[in-house]
């Protein structure tokens, strides 16, 4: 039986199994095992943790997670062509890797994981944002995960960490920063991938907060933020017209000028407004 460090280079694995990346699956393979190990290290100490990985492909990051000491890795891979390569890794790390051939959007992974749990993934571009939003909006908080260490297109990563006042600031920033501490921990150029994507990538590490930064009803906050940014060029008194008959008074009581635009309003102010909207605790 081969040990993890004795497995062949990923380029040979891809050639042996005919694993050309498929655009329809959002695949861009990261072949440099030094980089995949570095990404795994961004997740912190994995000893004693189960790790959820979405879209492992030929298993470069999977190897990194196991070699960095993850107690157990659950890898969910939609592309059945990758299963033989992943099975080779499972044989080199007995009992520490479970591979499920499934669509991550359709599967509840919790039946296969034991807390504490961390999520570490080079997410397929076509499902990355949707998965992040799901992980940030569970029915109950704290969530099942301690942290998320995820690779995105650089533009998406910048939206997650954006601050008020810029074009990148919007619903994704507010959603991520309300309940988590996000930061960009790595940048990767297109040439790091096979095939090279047209855009640069970045790894974002999000640590779950024990409770949201500011009190607000999640559904009311989401509705307010969605309305505000769906018409982000409009003043808030116009963008939120219809949300409440006396919206200007509610904006003022939350410390927001009715002439402000959504991209200038802080997370704390949006939460204050959500508490003052119909159904909110201070309405």
RAFENGI-V5052 format. One record per backbone hydrogen bond with DSSP energy under -0.5 kcal/mol. NH is the residue of the N-H (numbers start at 1). CO is the residue of the C=O. If there is no record, write none. Layout:
# RAFENGI-V5052
nh=NH co=CO
nh=NH co=CO
This chain:
# RAFENGI-V5052
nh=4 co=92
nh=6 co=3
nh=7 co=4
nh=12 co=9
nh=13 co=9
nh=14 co=10
nh=15 co=11
nh=16 co=12
nh=17 co=13
nh=18 co=14
nh=18 co=15
nh=19 co=14
nh=20 co=18
nh=23 co=21
nh=25 co=22
nh=26 co=23
nh=27 co=22
nh=29 co=194
nh=31 co=29
nh=31 co=192
nh=33 co=31
nh=36 co=32
nh=37 co=33
nh=38 co=34
nh=39 co=35
nh=40 co=36
nh=41 co=37
nh=42 co=38
nh=42 co=39
nh=43 co=39
nh=43 co=40
nh=44 co=41
nh=46 co=44
nh=46 co=68
nh=49 co=46
nh=50 co=116
nh=51 co=72
nh=52 co=118
nh=53 co=51
nh=53 co=74
nh=55 co=76
nh=59 co=56
nh=63 co=59
nh=64 co=60
nh=65 co=61
nh=66 co=62
nh=67 co=63
nh=68 co=64
nh=69 co=66
nh=70 co=65
nh=71 co=46
nh=71 co=49
nh=72 co=49
nh=73 co=96
nh=74 co=51
nh=75 co=73
nh=75 co=98
nh=76 co=53
nh=76 co=74
nh=77 co=75
nh=77 co=100
nh=80 co=78
nh=82 co=79
nh=83 co=80
nh=86 co=82
nh=87 co=83
nh=88 co=84
nh=89 co=85
nh=90 co=86
nh=91 co=87
nh=92 co=88
nh=93 co=89
nh=93 co=90
nh=96 co=93
nh=97 co=93
nh=98 co=73
nh=100 co=75
nh=102 co=77
nh=102 co=100
nh=104 co=102
nh=106 co=103
nh=107 co=103
nh=107 co=104
nh=109 co=107
nh=111 co=108
nh=112 co=109
nh=113 co=110
nh=118 co=50
nh=119 co=147
nh=120 co=52
nh=120 co=118
nh=121 co=149
nh=123 co=121
nh=123 co=151
nh=125 co=26
nh=127 co=124
nh=128 co=124
nh=131 co=127
nh=132 co=128
nh=133 co=129
nh=134 co=130
nh=135 co=131
nh=136 co=132
nh=137 co=133
nh=137 co=134
nh=146 co=117
nh=147 co=117
nh=148 co=206
nh=149 co=119
nh=150 co=148
nh=150 co=204
nh=151 co=121
nh=152 co=202
nh=154 co=200
nh=156 co=153
nh=157 co=153
nh=158 co=154
nh=159 co=155
nh=160 co=156
nh=161 co=157
nh=162 co=158
nh=165 co=263
nh=166 co=163
nh=169 co=166
nh=174 co=170
nh=175 co=171
nh=176 co=172
nh=177 co=173
nh=178 co=174
nh=179 co=175
nh=180 co=176
nh=181 co=207
nh=182 co=180
nh=183 co=205
nh=185 co=203
nh=186 co=203
nh=188 co=201
nh=192 co=189
nh=193 co=190
nh=194 co=29
nh=201 co=188
nh=202 co=152
nh=203 co=186
nh=204 co=150
nh=204 co=202
nh=205 co=183
nh=206 co=148
nh=206 co=204
nh=207 co=181
nh=208 co=146
nh=208 co=206
nh=209 co=179
nh=213 co=178
nh=221 co=217
nh=222 co=218
nh=223 co=219
nh=224 co=220
nh=225 co=221
nh=226 co=222
nh=227 co=223
nh=228 co=224
nh=229 co=225
nh=230 co=226
nh=231 co=227
nh=232 co=229
nh=234 co=231
nh=236 co=260
nh=237 co=258
nh=238 co=235
nh=239 co=235
nh=240 co=236
nh=241 co=238
nh=242 co=244
nh=243 co=240
nh=244 co=240
nh=247 co=244
nh=250 co=246
nh=251 co=247
nh=252 co=248
nh=253 co=249
nh=254 co=250
nh=254 co=251
nh=255 co=252
nh=256 co=251
nh=260 co=257
nh=262 co=234
nh=264 co=261
nh=265 co=262
nh=270 co=266
nh=271 co=267
nh=272 co=268
nh=273 co=269
nh=274 co=270
nh=275 co=271
nh=276 co=272
nh=276 co=273
nh=277 co=273
nh=277 co=274
nh=280 co=277
nh=282 co=275
nh=283 co=280
